Amino acid sequence: MHRLIFDEDHEMFRDATRRFMQAEAEPHVEKWREQGQCDKEVFLKAGEQGLLGMWVPEEYGGAGIGDFRFEQIVIEETVRHGDLGLFLTLHSRLVGPYIGELGSETLKKRLLPKVVSGETILGIAMTEPGAGSDVAGIKSRAVRDGDDWVINGSKTYISNGINGGAFVVAARTVPDKRHGIGLFVVEDGMQGFQRGRNLAKMGLKTQDTAELFFEDVRVPPENVLGDPEKGFYGLMHFLAEERLISACQEIAHAQVAFDLTMEYILDRKAFGKPIGAFQNSRFKMAAMRTEIDVTQTFVDQCVLLHNEGKLSAELAAEAKLKASEVESFVMDECVQLHGGAGYMSEYRISHMFTDARVSRIYAGSSEIMKEIIARGIGLDERKLSG
Ligand SMILES: Cc1cc2nc3c(=O)[nH]c(=O)nc-3n(C[C@H](O)[C@H](O)[C@H](O)COP(=O)(O)OP(=O)(O)OC[C@H]3O[C@@H](n4cnc5c(N)ncnc54)[C@H](O)[C@@H]3O)c2cc1C
């Protein structure tokens, strides 16, 4: 379906981004998958190409481009010619804005130019061994000591956890208040900050996911993001954009799977005809085409709303819920249409199937998305239960 949201500038940017991914990502994906993480150099190269932190104001080394459509193009070309696990956008647009919007002047001057160049890779650390969906249930503590804050605790499943050089860390600052959470930037080399191993995963093999440990990590005041007692509201604010990013990735991933499968079923023959000639295959492809087109249109509309500052948490949740469910549906059908080949690691669709499974879990699970949407339509469990 022709998409109406892009103009000539976007298309030129897409061509350049595609060429970049074909040259700097695609040839390395297999190696990255084997080693369980991408090389840091790809961030430096993406920085040189101007693909990182595009929103960062010029005074901090960026291009000052807030239009999310450019990021959407980076996402789509990364998924098509790189890999779903290459988390450039998590660095640029999921974590970067915490520093841009909530960071001190000193922090912005020091970190943002390195975010744009890819020298410092960013991550965000909310999840803990005992709290994932229930972000307000985190136990990591930050205690004020003079002007500094001292953090103790541990985090898990942190993306860019091995390659990352700076992490936005959520820690409890008010012990007896559920939402009494602060956000702090912990950087490589701070005493008491350690990372664990790169966690073995079912999919997303090009992406390093790690545990992080904090033992009396002293954080200076310039590394505190916003009001240290109101970080929970910062998280809620930025989570809408996180969900839009996920939705863009998921539907792009589904589209790539569809294209690969189309090629396969036209080429592969059974009973004297291409697999694509069977009514079952044609109907499955038709159903997938419809789901992808309808969802992409909704996601594109959310992108435009986000550009206007009008994307609500509920709409972002709807986009993420629908795109991740469509992605899973499409992956399963595409593996089936590939037959045995779909189960073999040498076929890309087999990795895409396992990569996709996380989409209904991270960045807020499908169940949490439904909670947000239900609350938005007035069905708030807490209020209804009295
Ligand atoms: C590959 C990967 C990368 C990740 N990257 C990051 C990262 O960079 N930073 C970060 O902070 N976290 C990250 N996460 C963590 C991720 O966000 C959490 O795994 C996710 O939020 C779910 O939390 P949980 O694993 O604790 O599951 P739980 O919260 O224990 O949930 C278990 C199940 O219960 C369901 N459930 C929970 N609460 C409810 C409810 N109220 N109603 C109905 N069902 C419910 C869930 O939907 C889920 O199905 C990552 C996870 C993965 C797998």
The ligand as an SDF file (V2000), in Angstrom:
LIG
                    3D

 53 58  0  0  0  0  0  0  0  0999 V2000
   15.3970   -8.9710   25.1880 C   0  0  0  0  0  0  0  0  0  0  0  0
   14.9130   -8.0700   26.2680 C   0  0  0  0  0  0  0  0  0  0  0  0
   15.3830   -6.7780   26.3560 C   0  0  0  0  0  0  0  0  0  0  0  0
   14.9710   -5.9350   27.3860 C   0  0  0  0  0  0  0  0  0  0  0  0
   15.4950   -4.6840   27.4940 N   0  0  0  0  0  0  0  0  0  0  0  0
   15.2230   -3.9330   28.5940 C   0  0  0  0  0  0  0  0  0  0  0  0
   15.8780   -2.6980   28.8140 C   0  0  0  0  0  0  0  0  0  0  0  0
   16.6960   -2.2340   28.0030 O   0  0  0  0  0  0  0  0  0  0  0  0
   15.6090   -2.0030   29.9540 N   0  0  0  0  0  0  0  0  0  0  0  0
   14.7170   -2.4630   30.8790 C   0  0  0  0  0  0  0  0  0  0  0  0
   14.5340   -1.8030   31.8840 O   0  0  0  0  0  0  0  0  0  0  0  0
   14.0580   -3.6390   30.6860 N   0  0  0  0  0  0  0  0  0  0  0  0
   14.3000   -4.3830   29.5800 C   0  0  0  0  0  0  0  0  0  0  0  0
   13.6580   -5.5810   29.3830 N   0  0  0  0  0  0  0  0  0  0  0  0
   12.6900   -6.0320   30.3740 C   0  0  0  0  0  0  0  0  0  0  0  0
   11.2660   -6.0240   29.8840 C   0  0  0  0  0  0  0  0  0  0  0  0
   10.7870   -4.7220   29.7420 O   0  0  0  0  0  0  0  0  0  0  0  0
   10.4520   -6.8810   30.8820 C   0  0  0  0  0  0  0  0  0  0  0  0
   10.8450   -8.2270   30.6860 O   0  0  0  0  0  0  0  0  0  0  0  0
    8.9610   -6.7140   30.6840 C   0  0  0  0  0  0  0  0  0  0  0  0
    8.5370   -5.4420   31.0690 O   0  0  0  0  0  0  0  0  0  0  0  0
    8.1660   -7.7670   31.4870 C   0  0  0  0  0  0  0  0  0  0  0  0
    8.5820   -7.7810   32.8120 O   0  0  0  0  0  0  0  0  0  0  0  0
    8.9730   -9.1720   33.5220 P   0  0  0  0  0  0  0  0  0  0  0  0
    9.9300   -9.8700   32.6400 O   0  0  0  0  0  0  0  0  0  0  0  0
    9.3870   -8.9090   34.9060 O   0  0  0  0  0  0  0  0  0  0  0  0
    7.6330  -10.0180   33.5190 O   0  0  0  0  0  0  0  0  0  0  0  0
    6.5250   -9.9600   34.6590 P   0  0  0  0  0  0  0  0  0  0  0  0
    6.2100   -8.5650   34.9920 O   0  0  0  0  0  0  0  0  0  0  0  0
    6.9280  -10.8850   35.7450 O   0  0  0  0  0  0  0  0  0  0  0  0
    5.2870  -10.5810   33.8680 O   0  0  0  0  0  0  0  0  0  0  0  0
    5.0990  -11.9990   33.6650 C   0  0  0  0  0  0  0  0  0  0  0  0
    3.7660  -12.1770   32.9270 C   0  0  0  0  0  0  0  0  0  0  0  0
    2.6980  -11.6540   33.7310 O   0  0  0  0  0  0  0  0  0  0  0  0
    1.9780  -10.6920   32.9900 C   0  0  0  0  0  0  0  0  0  0  0  0
    1.4970   -9.6200   33.8550 N   0  0  0  0  0  0  0  0  0  0  0  0
    2.2430   -8.8100   34.6870 C   0  0  0  0  0  0  0  0  0  0  0  0
    1.4520   -7.8980   35.2730 N   0  0  0  0  0  0  0  0  0  0  0  0
    0.1920   -8.0960   34.8040 C   0  0  0  0  0  0  0  0  0  0  0  0
   -1.0670   -7.4730   35.0080 C   0  0  0  0  0  0  0  0  0  0  0  0
   -1.1970   -6.4080   35.8080 N   0  0  0  0  0  0  0  0  0  0  0  0
   -2.1470   -7.9620   34.3580 N   0  0  0  0  0  0  0  0  0  0  0  0
   -2.0320   -9.0190   33.5280 C   0  0  0  0  0  0  0  0  0  0  0  0
   -0.8610   -9.6550   33.2800 N   0  0  0  0  0  0  0  0  0  0  0  0
    0.2320   -9.2010   33.8940 C   0  0  0  0  0  0  0  0  0  0  0  0
    2.9550  -10.1650   31.9600 C   0  0  0  0  0  0  0  0  0  0  0  0
    2.2850   -9.5800   30.8600 O   0  0  0  0  0  0  0  0  0  0  0  0
    3.7190  -11.4130   31.6020 C   0  0  0  0  0  0  0  0  0  0  0  0
    2.9950  -12.1350   30.6530 O   0  0  0  0  0  0  0  0  0  0  0  0
   14.0280   -6.4050   28.3350 C   0  0  0  0  0  0  0  0  0  0  0  0
   13.5200   -7.7050   28.2290 C   0  0  0  0  0  0  0  0  0  0  0  0
   13.9450   -8.5380   27.2230 C   0  0  0  0  0  0  0  0  0  0  0  0
   13.3900   -9.9400   27.1450 C   0  0  0  0  0  0  0  0  0  0  0  0
  1  2  1  0
  2  3  1  0
  2 52  2  0
  3  4  2  0
  4  5  1  0
  4 50  1  0
  5  6  2  0
  6  7  1  0
  6 13  1  0
  7  8  2  0
  7  9  1  0
  9 10  1  0
 10 11  2  0
 10 12  1  0
 12 13  2  0
 13 14  1  0
 14 15  1  0
 14 50  1  0
 15 16  1  0
 16 17  1  0
 16 18  1  0
 18 19  1  0
 18 20  1  0
 20 21  1  0
 20 22  1  0
 22 23  1  0
 23 24  1  0
 24 25  2  0
 24 26  1  0
 24 27  1  0
 27 28  1  0
 28 29  2  0
 28 30  1  0
 28 31  1  0
 31 32  1  0
 32 33  1  0
 33 34  1  0
 33 48  1  0
 34 35  1  0
 35 36  1  0
 35 46  1  0
 36 37  1  0
 36 45  1  0
 37 38  2  0
 38 39  1  0
 39 40  1  0
 39 45  2  0
 40 41  1  0
 40 42  2  0
 42 43  1  0
 43 44  2  0
 44 45  1  0
 46 47  1  0
 46 48  1  0
 48 49  1  0
 50 51  2  0
 51 52  1  0
 52 53  1  0
M  END
$$$$
